[in-house]
Amino acid sequence: MKTQDYIDLENKYVAPNYNPLDVVIEKGKGAWVWDVEGKKYLDFLAAYSALNQGYCNPDIFEAMVKQAKQVTLTSRAFRNNQLPQLAKKLCEMLDYEMMLPMNSGAEAVETALKVTRKYGYVKKGISHYDAEIIAMGNNFHGRTISIISFSTEDDYRKAFGPFTPGFKTVPYGDLEALKNAITPNTAGILLEPVQGEAGVIFPPENYLKTISDLCKEKDILLITDEIQSGLGRTGKMLASEWEGVKADIVCLGKALGAGYYPVSAIVSSKKILSLFNPGEHGSTFGGNPLGCAVALAALEVLEKDKLPQRALKLGEHLMSKLSVLKNNSLVKDIRGKGLWAAVELKPEAGGARRFCTKLMERGVLVKDTHHNTIRIAPVLTISQEDLDFGIDKIIKVVEEG
């Protein structure tokens, strides 16, 4: 079968909830993928940061196969020997006391929302069902009913109400709006240290630190969604470390499963996560031994191969090379940290999608976001030579218009 055969098959049998580029990937290794006709592409998206450790990382593959031969699923009705090892590793690596395992990033966020509400009732004394959680405009935390209830993206919301109450949304980066939204019923503040889906948007300097101090002062839980920004992407293990902030709850996913298996988790203090009683929250697959073995190996690769440090160094090179586009008539902004960057185009450029299509034709895979932005997020294992190949293609395509 050829590329168009697979596209036709997908269009016939798969719900049209995505608009992918028309490349049909058959295999991947390191930073590269091959389509069904054997054409090679450099992946500059890394599955939205789920592939920080690269395609088919051999160490993680070995851990997965070894565990798959032992036992893959027990459910949490029984204990398994992989979950406690993962929990210890994750907590020690990120300096937290407890974790709670789930599967997808959205599930991690939902878990954080639930425990934050309970904290508001049990620890803060908020009247039952009056708890409020404040989120940020242009956020992306998933697409469940609860999460889209505080989204500002019309495509996520317009056909799916009524929405879950108990949430407020304020503009990202606007401290005054946030302060004005806080009431005695505010149980938590949820934010991304870097807004990925919005176009790799960075907040003003000291924004996170100011919010963290405010939360401590008013006994509000700070929840950071590090599902895309965490685990090395920005040059530190967590993006919030750039401001020296330790959130009360951190949501993790994507690279925790390294592209092999969906694994997510929240990490927090014993005081907070001990609020959950048996039966109040859970997942059949959350904490399964196969996923935990994969996640444990994924964390070990991040440490062993010094991937955050690698992202930091290569990210400086990336931004230096992209700076040649700063005076381009079609470019509005260039921003980035670590191996996470964005080239935001002006409206007259005609949208980022056509540039992504041109890049695909030239062997580089990137994805547009918010219509005008080319998002760049290669695997953290990428070589400088391969990184240069991708950057040079992006520069040439933008310069050609």
N, C-alpha and C positions, 0 to 999 in steps of 0.2 A: 504493500500500500504506500501511496505517496502522501505528501503533506496535505494536499487538498482533500484526499479521501478521508483522512482523520478529522479534518475541519468539518467536512460535511456530516460525518458520523456524530461528532460532538454537537453540532448545531441541531441535529435531528433529535438526539436523545438526552441532552443535558440542559437543565434549566438555564436561561440566559442571564444569570446574575453577575456575570463578569464580561468584560470586553477585552480579552487578551490580545496581545500581538500574535500574528499568524505564524508563529514558529512552533513546531511540534517536537518537543525534546524527547530524546530516546535514552541518552545516558549523560552522565556528568562525572568529572574528576577534577579535584582542586578548584580552580577558578573558571574552568571551561565546561561547556556542554556541547553536545552534538545532536543535530536533528535526525529525523528518520531517513533522510537522504544523505547523511554523512557530513553535512556542512558543520563546521566548527564555529562556535561563538564564545566570546568572553562575557561572562555574566557579571553585570554591574548592578544587580539588584539583590542577590543573595537571599531570595525568598523573603524579602522585607526583614532582613537581618536574622532569619532562622538558620542560615547556613554560615554563620560566622567562622566555623571551623573548617569550611570548605566542603565541596561535594565528596561524598563517600570517603570521609576521613578514615584511614585504615585502623587507627587505634579504637575509634568508636565502633567501627564495623566489627572488630574482633570481640569487643565487649558484648555487642548485641547478639552475635552468633553464639557465643559461649552461654549467655543467659537463655537464649531461645531453646537451647538443647536441655536446659534444666527445668524451668517453669516460667510461663509467660504471664499468667494471671491467677491471682488467688481471691480477689476482691478484698475489701477491708474487713470482711467477716472473719478472716484469719490474718495472722501476721505473716510477713515474709522477711527474708534476711537482707534484702536490698534497700528497702525504704529507710531503715534507721541509719544505714551507711550514707545514703544520699543526704538525709536530713542533717547529719553531723557535718558533712563536708560543706553543704550549702551555708549552714549557719555560721560555721567557723570562718569560711571564706569571706562572708559579708558582714560578720560581727553582729549577728542576731541570735536570739535565744531559741526560737521555735519556727517551724515551717508547717504549711498545710499544702499537700500536693493535689493538683487537679490536672486537667488535660490541655485545654485551650487557654489562650490569653483572656478571652472574654469570661471564661469561668473563674480565672484568677481574680479579675476585677469584680465580678459578682460576689465572690467570697469576701473580698475586702469590704464591699459595700455592706454586706450582711453583718459582719463582725463589728463594723463601725457603728451601725445602728444599735446593735446590742450594747456596745460600750456606752453609747449615749444614754441608754435607759438604765443600765446596771451601775455604771461608774459615775456618770455625770448627773444623773437624776432628771433627765428630760422626760416629760410626760409621755406615756406610751403612744407610739405612732405619730408623734410630733417631731421626730428627729429630722434634721435637714443636712444634706451634703451638698457642698458647693463645688461645681466643676467649672472648667474654662471653655470659653468660646473656641470654635475650630478644633475641639478635641477629637481624638479617635481612641476609643477604648473597646471597640467591638460593635456588634449589631444586634444584641439581644433587646427585648422590649424595654427592660429597665435602662440599659445603656443608651439607646437612642432617645430615651425620654429627656436626657440632658445634652443631646447632640445639637449642634447648630447647623448641621448639613441637611438641607431640605430633601435630598435624595434618600437619606436614611429614614426620614420621618413621615413624609407626606401621605403615604398610603397605609400607615401602620398604627395609628392611634386607636383607642385612647391610651394615654401615656401614664407611666408610673409616677405618682406624686412623691414629694419629699426631696426634690432637687432644685437647685438654683444654678444658673449659668452666668458667669461674668466674663468680660473680655480678658483674654490671656495677656499678661504683662501689666494690667491696670490694677495697681495696689489699692488705690482709693476706692474703686468699684468693689473690690474684694472686701475691704474693711467695712464698707457700707452694707454689704450683704450679710454680714455676720450678725446673728441674733443669739439669745440664750439657748435656742434650740439647735444651733449648729454643732453637729457631732463630728464632721470631717470635712477636709478639703482635699479634692482629688485633682491631680495634674500630671502632665508629662513634663519631665525636666527639659526635653526637647520635643517639639511637636512634629512627629514624623509625617503622618498622612497629610498634614496641613501644608507640607512643603519644606520640612527640615527648618522649623522656626525656632530660634533661640530667644529666650526671655531677656529682659533688661538685666544688667549686672546687679547682683545681690538680691534679685527677685526671690529666688528660692530661700535664701537665708532669712530675708525679712519675713516671709510667710512662715518659715519654721519657728522663728522667734515668736511670732504672733500666735501660732498654735500652742506653743508651750505656755504662753501667758494666759490663754483663755481655755485651756484644757480641751483643745480640738485635735483630733487625730489628723496628721498629715499623711496622705496616701500618695505615693509616687508610682506611676505606671512606667516601668522600665522594661516593658516587654520588647520594644524595639531598641531603645537607647542603652539598655543594660548589657552586661556580659561582654564588655570590651569595645563596643561599637565606637564610642566617642574618644577612646584613648585612656579611659579608666574603667574599672570593673562596673561601676555604676555612674551614670552621668551626673547624678546629684553630688558626687564627690568633688566636682569642679568648684562647688561653693561650700564645701565642707559640711554638707547637710546630711543628717541621718534621719530619714523619714520614720514615722511610727510603723508604717506598713509599706512594703515594697512588693509590687506585682511583677512577676517574671514569667517568661514563656519563650517561644520561638527558639533562640539559640540554646536554650536549656535542653532541647531535644535534638539539636544539631542536624536537623533535617532527616533524622532517622525515625523519629517517633514523636507524636505530640505530647509534650510534657510542660506543665505550668505549675506555678506555686506562688504562695505569698510567704514572706518572712516577716516576723514581727517579734514582739516581746512575749514572754510567758504570761505576763499580766493580761495582755490583749487576747492572745490565741487560746488561753485557758478558759475564756468565756464560752467557747463552744462546748456543749454537752453532747454525748453520744446520741446520734439520730437527728441532730439539728441541721447538719450539713454533711454532704458526702458525695461520692462518685464511685460507681462500680470499677472504673478503670483508673481513677486517681490513685497514685501511689503503687501501681502494679509493678511487679518485679522487673519486667522487661523494660518498661519506661524508666524506672529508677536506675537500672544498670547502665542504660544509655546516657541518662543525665549525669550520673556520676563520672562516666568516662568523658563526657562533654566538658565538664568542669575541670577535670584533670588536664585535658588538652589545652584549655584556656591558660592554665597555670604553667604547665610544662613548656609550652611553646611561646609563652609570654605574649599572647595575642593582644591584650590591651596596649602594652608598650609598643608592639609592632604597628598597631593602628595609629597610635600617636605619631610615631616617626613618619610613616607613610602618608598620614594625613597632612602633615606639614608640607610634604612634597606635592601632594595632590593640590592643595590650595595655592601653592606657589605657581604651579603650572597653569591652573585655571585663571590666575590673575590676568593673563594675557587678554581675557575676554571682557575685562571690566569696562573698557572704553568702546566695546562693540555697540553699535546703534540699536541692536535688537535685545540687548541684555539689560535687565532692570537691576538685578542683584546677584551676587555670588556669595554663598555662605557655607560654612562647614566646620566640623570639629572631628578629629580622628578620621576614620574612613566613612564619614557620613557627610555628604555635601549636596548642594542644590544649585542649579543654574536657573534662576527665575527670569523668564523672558517677558518683554513688554507685550501688551495686547496686539500691537501691530505685527508681531512675529507670526500670528495666525495659529497659536496654540502649540504646545510642546509635543503633541502626539505625532505630528508629521516628522519632527526631528527624531523621535524614537524609532519611527518606521525606517527612516533613512539609515540610522545607526544599525538597526537589525540587518538591513541589506548589506552593511559593511562589516558585519561580524561582531557587533557589540550590542548586548541586550540591556536596555534601561527602560524605565517606566515613567510616564508622565503622571503628575499629581496636581490637583487643583488647576487643571487646564493649562496653566502657563509655566509649570515648573518641571524641569528634568531632575529627577532624584538620582543620586549616585551613592551606591552602597555595596561595593565589592566584598567578597569574602575576606576575612582578616588574614588569611594565609597567602594572599596574592603576592607574587613577586613584584619588585619595582619595575622590572621589564614589562610584565603584563599590565601593570597599572598604567605605565606610560603609553602602551598600545591603546588602551581604552580612552585615556584622557586626550591623546592626540586625535583620535577619531571624533570625539565630542567637539573639540575645538574647531576642527576642520568643517564639520557639518554646520555648526553655528555660524562660522565665518562665511560659509557659502549661502547662508540664509535659507 
